[in-house]
Amino acid sequence: MATCHVHRKVFEALGWTYNRTTGSHIILTRRGHKTLSLVCHAGKNMSRGTLRQLVRAAGLTDDEYLKAFNKHK
């Protein structure tokens, strides 16, 4: 797994835009989609379940996300 900052870069490469940071949450937006909230705790990896929920909320398949992740790792 990877930290939220790596996953943020992947979502941005997939068309999401950084909107703001509220506490430990990074908020990403994309027109026509729900807002995504990535929870960032310094030095900790994002849990698999949290990432899976974000991928589904973004309307992506696991394979689509993994392909983008492997490019931006």
MARLOFI-204522 format. One record per residue (C-alpha): x, z, y; residue in one letter. Coordinates in steps of 0.2 Angstrom, whole numbers, plus 5000, padded with zeros to 4 digits. Each point is the difference from the previous one (the first is absolute). Example, Ala and Ser with C-alpha at 12.3 -4.5 7.8 and 13.67 -1.06 7.14 Angstrom:
2
r c1:5062 | c3:5039 | c2:4978 | res:a
r c1:5006 | c3:4997 | c2:5017 | res:s
# end
This chain:
73
r c1:5000 | c3:5000 | c2:5000 | res:m
r c1:5005 | c3:4999 | c2:5018 | res:a
r c1:4997 | c3:5009 | c2:5017 | res:t
r c1:4985 | c3:4996 | c2:5011 | res:c
r c1:5012 | c3:4991 | c2:5012 | res:h
r c1:5004 | c3:4987 | c2:4986 | res:v
r c1:4982 | c3:4998 | c2:4996 | res:h
r c1:4996 | c3:4998 | c2:5019 | res:r
r c1:5012 | c3:4985 | c2:5001 | res:k
r c1:4992 | c3:4992 | c2:4985 | res:v
r c1:4982 | c3:5002 | c2:5008 | res:f
r c1:5007 | c3:4993 | c2:5016 | res:e
r c1:5007 | c3:4985 | c2:4991 | res:a
r c1:4983 | c3:4997 | c2:4992 | res:l
r c1:4992 | c3:4999 | c2:5017 | res:g
r c1:4996 | c3:5018 | c2:5005 | res:w
r c1:5005 | c3:5007 | c2:5017 | res:t
r c1:5006 | c3:5017 | c2:5005 | res:y
r c1:4988 | c3:5008 | c2:5011 | res:n
r c1:5005 | c3:5018 | c2:5003 | res:r
r c1:5007 | c3:5016 | c2:4992 | res:t
r c1:4989 | c3:5015 | c2:4999 | res:t
r c1:5010 | c3:5015 | c2:4993 | res:g
r c1:5007 | c3:4995 | c2:4984 | res:s
r c1:4988 | c3:4985 | c2:4998 | res:h
r c1:5005 | c3:4982 | c2:5005 | res:i
r c1:4985 | c3:4990 | c2:5004 | res:i
r c1:5000 | c3:4981 | c2:4996 | res:l
r c1:4986 | c3:4988 | c2:5005 | res:t
r c1:4995 | c3:4982 | c2:4996 | res:r
r c1:4986 | c3:4990 | c2:5007 | res:r
r c1:4985 | c3:4999 | c2:4987 | res:g
r c1:5007 | c3:5015 | c2:4990 | res:h
r c1:4998 | c3:5019 | c2:4999 | res:k
r c1:5014 | c3:5010 | c2:5009 | res:t
r c1:5014 | c3:5006 | c2:4988 | res:l
r c1:5008 | c3:5017 | c2:5002 | res:s
r c1:5017 | c3:5003 | c2:4992 | res:l
r c1:5004 | c3:5018 | c2:4998 | res:v
r c1:5019 | c3:5003 | c2:5003 | res:c
r c1:5009 | c3:5015 | c2:4996 | res:h
r c1:5019 | c3:5000 | c2:5004 | res:a
r c1:5010 | c3:4994 | c2:4985 | res:g
r c1:4986 | c3:5001 | c2:4987 | res:k
r c1:4994 | c3:4985 | c2:4990 | res:n
r c1:4982 | c3:4994 | c2:5002 | res:m
r c1:4990 | c3:5005 | c2:4984 | res:s
r c1:4994 | c3:4986 | c2:4989 | res:r
r c1:4982 | c3:5004 | c2:5002 | res:g
r c1:5001 | c3:5000 | c2:5019 | res:t
r c1:5008 | c3:4983 | c2:5000 | res:l
r c1:4988 | c3:4993 | c2:4988 | res:r
r c1:4985 | c3:5006 | c2:5011 | res:q
r c1:5009 | c3:4992 | c2:5015 | res:l
r c1:5003 | c3:4983 | c2:4991 | res:v
r c1:4981 | c3:5000 | c2:4995 | res:r
r c1:4994 | c3:5004 | c2:5017 | res:a
r c1:5011 | c3:4986 | c2:5007 | res:a
r c1:4991 | c3:4988 | c2:4988 | res:g
r c1:5016 | c3:4996 | c2:4990 | res:l
r c1:5003 | c3:4999 | c2:4982 | res:t
r c1:5014 | c3:5010 | c2:4992 | res:d
r c1:5010 | c3:4984 | c2:4996 | res:d
r c1:4998 | c3:4994 | c2:5018 | res:e
r c1:5007 | c3:5016 | c2:5007 | res:y
r c1:5014 | c3:5002 | c2:4987 | res:l
r c1:5006 | c3:4982 | c2:5004 | res:k
r c1:5001 | c3:5004 | c2:5019 | res:a
r c1:5008 | c3:5017 | c2:4996 | res:f
r c1:5013 | c3:4992 | c2:4990 | res:n
r c1:5004 | c3:4988 | c2:5014 | res:k
r c1:5002 | c3:5015 | c2:5013 | res:h
r c1:5007 | c3:5013 | c2:4990 | res:k
# end
